[in-house]
Amino acid sequence: MVGRAGLLELISAVRPPDEEWWFLIMGQHPQGSGRFGGQIMVTLARRGVRTFFYAFDEASRTMPCFPEIAPTWRC
C-alpha cells in the first residue's frame, strides 16, 4: 500500500534504465482512486512503469473504472 503520498512519489521518481518497475493492484482497489484511476495508470505507463492488475472476482472485472484502466496494462 503506497497511499496518496507514495503514489505521487512513484509518479515523480526517475526510473533507472536498468530497472523494471511494476505497479501492482488487485480486486476493486482501483476504484479507490475514483475518476483518476485511468489517468494515474496512463501517467505511470508513460514513465515506463508496468501495471499488474489481478481481478479475482466478477465484481472486480465489472467495476465502473475497469474500461478506463484496462488499456494501460503492459503485462
C-alpha positions as CSV (number, residue, x, y, z in Angstrom):
1,M,0.0,0.0,0.0
2,V,1.6,3.2,-1.1
3,G,-1.2,5.7,-0.3
4,R,-1.5,9.0,-2.0
5,A,1.9,10.3,-1.0
6,G,3.7,7.1,-2.1
7,L,1.8,7.2,-5.4
8,L,2.9,10.8,-6.1
9,E,6.5,9.8,-5.2
10,L,6.3,6.9,-7.6
11,I,5.0,9.1,-10.4
12,S,7.7,11.7,-9.9
13,A,10.6,9.2,-9.4
14,V,13.2,8.7,-12.0
15,R,13.4,5.0,-13.0
16,P,17.0,3.9,-13.7
17,P,17.3,2.5,-17.2
18,D,18.5,-0.9,-15.9
19,E,15.4,-1.4,-13.7
20,E,11.9,-2.5,-14.4
21,W,9.2,-1.1,-12.1
22,W,5.7,-2.5,-11.6
23,F,2.6,-1.1,-10.0
24,L,0.6,-4.0,-8.6
25,I,-3.1,-3.7,-7.8
26,M,-5.8,-6.2,-7.2
27,G,-9.5,-6.7,-6.8
28,Q,-11.6,-3.5,-6.6
29,H,-8.7,-1.3,-5.3
30,P,-8.6,0.8,-8.5
31,Q,-12.0,2.2,-7.5
32,G,-10.3,3.9,-4.6
33,S,-8.6,6.4,-6.9
34,G,-12.0,7.4,-8.3
35,R,-12.1,9.2,-11.6
36,F,-8.3,9.5,-11.6
37,G,-7.6,5.7,-11.8
38,G,-7.1,5.7,-15.6
39,Q,-5.1,8.9,-15.5
40,I,-2.8,7.5,-12.8
41,M,-2.1,4.4,-14.8
42,V,-1.6,6.3,-18.1
43,T,0.9,8.5,-16.3
44,L,2.8,5.6,-14.9
45,A,2.8,3.8,-18.2
46,R,4.3,6.9,-19.9
47,R,7.0,6.8,-17.3
48,G,7.8,3.2,-18.0
49,V,6.0,1.7,-15.0
50,R,4.1,-1.5,-15.9
51,T,0.8,-2.3,-14.2
52,F,-0.2,-5.7,-13.0
53,F,-3.9,-6.0,-12.1
54,Y,-5.3,-9.1,-10.6
55,A,-9.1,-9.3,-10.9
56,F,-10.1,-12.3,-8.8
57,D,-13.9,-12.0,-9.0
58,E,-16.6,-10.8,-11.3
59,A,-17.2,-7.6,-9.3
60,S,-13.5,-6.6,-10.0
61,R,-14.0,-7.1,-13.7
62,T,-17.2,-5.2,-13.8
63,M,-16.3,-2.2,-11.6
64,P,-17.1,1.2,-13.3
65,C,-13.4,2.1,-13.8
66,F,-12.4,-1.2,-15.4
67,P,-12.8,0.0,-19.1
68,E,-10.7,3.1,-18.2
69,I,-7.8,1.3,-16.7
70,A,-7.6,-1.8,-19.0
71,P,-5.9,0.0,-21.9
72,T,-2.9,0.9,-19.7
73,W,-1.8,-2.7,-18.9
74,R,1.6,-3.8,-20.1
75,C,1.9,-7.3,-18.8
